[in-house]
Amino acid sequence: MPSYQKYPARFCNIVPHPKNFRVKTSRVNGERRIELLGLPAATIPDFKAKGCFTEIIAYKTRVFIPLETAATIIPKIIKPGGEGG
């Protein structure tokens, strides 16, 4: 079982990543989302290619992982080696 599935979201609100970004649960427009924080702007297209999406909120581009496909996207971005990990 991958480590991100071992604990419910209420116990793992912010998870640091070796590539200096964080994975966090956020509430946006009344719904829960998985958000990636601290991504360099140049890497956002790579994360979008892996299945993430962006929204501009308060003049800031924020990167989210869709909940419906999070189980397939999260391993792609947290794996050791490669662009996402």
C-alpha positions as a Markdown table, in Angstrom:
| # | Residue | x | y | z |
|---|---|---|---|---|
| 1 | Met | 0.0 | 0.0 | 0.0 |
| 2 | Pro | 1.5 | 3.4 | -0.9 |
| 3 | Ser | 2.2 | 5.6 | 2.1 |
| 4 | Tyr | -0.2 | 8.3 | 1.0 |
| 5 | Gln | -3.1 | 5.8 | 1.4 |
| 6 | Lys | -2.1 | 4.6 | 4.9 |
| 7 | Tyr | -3.6 | 7.6 | 6.7 |
| 8 | Pro | -6.9 | 9.6 | 6.2 |
| 9 | Ala | -6.6 | 13.1 | 4.9 |
| 10 | Arg | -7.4 | 14.5 | 8.4 |
| 11 | Phe | -4.1 | 13.1 | 9.7 |
| 12 | Cys | -2.0 | 14.2 | 6.6 |
| 13 | Asn | -2.9 | 17.7 | 5.8 |
| 14 | Ile | 0.5 | 18.8 | 4.4 |
| 15 | Val | 3.1 | 16.4 | 3.0 |
| 16 | Pro | 6.6 | 17.7 | 2.0 |
| 17 | His | 8.2 | 16.4 | -1.2 |
| 18 | Pro | 11.9 | 16.1 | -1.9 |
| 19 | Lys | 11.6 | 18.4 | -4.9 |
| 20 | Asn | 10.6 | 21.2 | -2.5 |
| 21 | Phe | 6.9 | 21.3 | -3.1 |
| 22 | Arg | 4.1 | 20.3 | -0.7 |
| 23 | Val | 1.0 | 18.3 | -1.2 |
| 24 | Lys | -1.9 | 19.8 | 0.8 |
| 25 | Thr | -5.7 | 19.3 | 1.1 |
| 26 | Ser | -7.5 | 22.6 | 0.6 |
| 27 | Arg | -11.1 | 23.7 | 0.6 |
| 28 | Val | -11.9 | 25.8 | -2.5 |
| 29 | Asn | -15.5 | 26.9 | -3.3 |
| 30 | Gly | -16.8 | 24.6 | -0.6 |
| 31 | Glu | -15.2 | 21.4 | -1.9 |
| 32 | Arg | -12.1 | 19.5 | -0.9 |
| 33 | Arg | -9.1 | 19.5 | -3.2 |
| 34 | Ile | -5.6 | 18.2 | -3.3 |
| 35 | Glu | -3.3 | 21.1 | -4.0 |
| 36 | Leu | 0.4 | 21.2 | -4.9 |
| 37 | Leu | 2.2 | 24.2 | -3.3 |
| 38 | Gly | 5.6 | 25.7 | -4.1 |
| 39 | Leu | 5.9 | 24.5 | -7.6 |
| 40 | Pro | 8.2 | 26.6 | -9.8 |
| 41 | Ala | 6.2 | 28.1 | -12.7 |
| 42 | Ala | 8.4 | 26.4 | -15.3 |
| 43 | Thr | 7.3 | 22.9 | -14.0 |
| 44 | Ile | 3.5 | 23.5 | -14.1 |
| 45 | Pro | 3.1 | 22.3 | -17.7 |
| 46 | Asp | 4.8 | 19.0 | -16.6 |
| 47 | Phe | 2.3 | 18.5 | -13.8 |
| 48 | Lys | -0.6 | 19.4 | -16.1 |
| 49 | Ala | 0.7 | 16.7 | -18.5 |
| 50 | Lys | 0.5 | 14.2 | -15.7 |
| 51 | Gly | -3.2 | 15.0 | -15.1 |
| 52 | Cys | -3.2 | 18.0 | -12.7 |
| 53 | Phe | -5.2 | 21.1 | -13.5 |
| 54 | Thr | -4.7 | 24.8 | -12.6 |
| 55 | Glu | -7.0 | 27.6 | -11.6 |
| 56 | Ile | -6.3 | 31.3 | -11.1 |
| 57 | Ile | -7.6 | 32.3 | -7.7 |
| 58 | Ala | -6.9 | 35.8 | -6.3 |
| 59 | Tyr | -4.4 | 36.5 | -9.2 |
| 60 | Lys | -2.4 | 33.4 | -8.4 |
| 61 | Thr | -2.1 | 30.2 | -10.4 |
| 62 | Arg | -2.8 | 27.2 | -8.2 |
| 63 | Val | -2.3 | 23.6 | -9.1 |
| 64 | Phe | -4.7 | 20.8 | -8.1 |
| 65 | Ile | -5.0 | 17.1 | -8.5 |
| 66 | Pro | -8.5 | 15.9 | -9.5 |
| 67 | Leu | -10.0 | 13.8 | -6.8 |
| 68 | Glu | -11.5 | 11.3 | -9.3 |
| 69 | Thr | -8.1 | 10.4 | -10.7 |
| 70 | Ala | -5.9 | 11.1 | -7.7 |
| 71 | Ala | -5.0 | 7.5 | -7.2 |
| 72 | Thr | -3.3 | 7.3 | -10.6 |
| 73 | Ile | -1.8 | 10.8 | -10.6 |
| 74 | Ile | -0.2 | 10.9 | -7.2 |
| 75 | Pro | 2.2 | 8.0 | -7.8 |
| 76 | Lys | 3.3 | 9.7 | -11.0 |
| 77 | Ile | 4.3 | 12.9 | -9.2 |
| 78 | Ile | 5.7 | 11.5 | -6.0 |
| 79 | Lys | 7.8 | 8.7 | -7.4 |
| 80 | Pro | 11.6 | 9.0 | -6.9 |
| 81 | Gly | 13.4 | 10.2 | -10.0 |
| 82 | Gly | 11.8 | 11.8 | -13.0 |
| 83 | Glu | 10.4 | 15.3 | -13.2 |
| 84 | Gly | 7.7 | 14.9 | -10.5 |
| 85 | Gly | 9.8 | 13.2 | -8.0 |
